[in-house]
Amino acid sequence: MDADSLSHDLSYEDAYETSLAPLFLARGLLDLVHVAESTGMLAALRAQSSGDALSEATGLPGVAVSSVLEALEVNDVVVREGDHFQLTAPWLVLTGDEASVPMSATLASSEVERAVIRGLGKGADYWEMSSEERLVFARAISPDPFSPGVIAGMRRGLTADPTYDVLGSGGSLLELGCGVAGRVLSMLQALPEMRAVGIELAEDLAAVAASRAEELGVSDRFEVVTSDAAGFDRPDSFDLGYWSQFFFAEASRGPALETMRRSLRSGGVAEAPLLGDPTELADDPRGQTARERAVFRVVLGSWGVPDRSAAELVAEFDAHGFVDVEAGVGPFGNWRVRGRRP
């Protein structure tokens, strides 16, 4: 069927309202959230606040504050009671102590993703991003190790899964592609007996990971190695392993899995995260999860990272000597593939 036939009964106005208007609305609302966060309005709105108080706190004119509040209310970001406003329940969670990532980092990362997508086709890759952009992105995709709520949640999840008992009793973890180490630094605080080594190729990210470990007081139990994962060689040294496979391009994946298998002790377990819930993706291939995943895949694809389904990631583990490989839900509700070194 040609394009003229498909669009014959559809007016421009209908097409605009159906397809383009929601995109403009989402972008405009996200820009408003940026403004509200950067001016301190979101923080102030965690408690009931009047428009006058918000104007004084943010330095914005009263008429501007009023218009922002109206837009946020209509779009269910805030709720109004009389002449006072407060964040709705979802936004209280997103800006609260148990948020996995600070709102400022999440919003900054969205700008980096936008720039990456807009730069598609210009030949740029991960290493052509600025150091600041890499750091923004790295902070937003890993848990905030400075959040007490995150640490408490990490402790609950880890202690509920027997796989991590070995770490609780002084075992060691190897993470390939640790970035700024949000995940492993949170784990080290949740399990005070464990030790860990993080491998990170990007010198700027590795330096931040080491600095964060010092600031959090866990540098005596965490070593950051600035290296390609393929070049790391400490055989039979670790009880558990974590492979951040989203950041490994095709040519680097096999060598990384070889390093992981070689580094684990016999019986040691390695895991790698999956992008999205395979069951949900299969049940609703055009649902919210599938749409978000597809857009994020563009970012990863622009860096040469291949798409891996659960079955394909299982096959990668199998091909590199792991046994009992399976995909399933991890301790935090996230899907991952897990395999054991014989």
C-alpha positions, 0 to 999 in steps of 0.5 A: 500500500502506497503512502497516498492510500495510507493517508487518504482519510487522515487530516493534517490536524488529526495526524499532528494531534495523534503523533507530534503533539504528544512529543512536543508536550513531553519535551516541554514538560521535561524542560519545565521539570529541568527548570523546577529542579535547577531553581530549587522548586522541586526540593521546596515542593516536597513540602506544601508551599505557596506560590509566593514562598516559591517565588521568593525561594527561586527568585522567579517572578510570581507570574512565572511561578504561577504559570509553572505551577499550573503546568505542573499541576495539569500534568500531575507533577504537583497537587494543589490544596487551596493556595498551596502546592506539593509534589504528587506521590510519584514525584515525592518518590523520585526526589526522595532519599530512596531514589536510585539516582538523584533527580539532577543526575537523571535530568542531566543524563537525559540531555546527554542521551539527547545529544548522542541521538542527535549526533547519530550519523556524524561518526561520533562514538563513546570516546568522542563524548566529552569527559563531563558527558561521560561522567554525567551518563555514568552517574545516572545509570548506576545507584547513588552510593551516597544515598542512605535509602539506596544503601538500605535497599541494597542491603535488603536485596543482597541479604535476601539472595543466597548467592551473595552470602559469600560476599557477606562473609568476606568474599570478593567481587570483580566488576568489569566496566565499573564506570564511576562504581555506583553499584559496587560502592553501594554493595560495599557499604551494604555488606561491610565484609566484602571486597571488590575490584572494579575494571574501567577502561576510561581514565576519567571514570576510574578516577572518579570511582577511586575518589568516591571510594575514598570519600565513602571510606571503603577504599581499603576494600575496593581497588580500581584498575584502569585497564581493558578488561581483556588485559586483567589477569588474576586467575581464580581470585574472585567469588562473584563477578558482574559484567556491565555488558551494555558498554562492551562493543562486539569485538570486546565481548568475548575477551571480557567473558574470558577474563571473567571466567578465568578470574572466578574461582571454581563455582563462582557466579557471574552475572550481566544485566539485561535491558528490559523485562523479556516477558513484558517485551514479548507480551507487549512489543509496542508498550512503554517498556519496549518503546523506552528500550528501543530509544535507549538501544539507539544510544548503545548502538551508536557506540557499537554495542550489539543488542542482546536478547535474554537467549542471546546473552545466555548463548554468549555465556554458554559459548565461553565456558559457563554452566547452569546459565539462565536468565531471570529476575535479580534481587532488585527486580531487574532481569539478568543472565547468570552463569557459574564457572565449573 
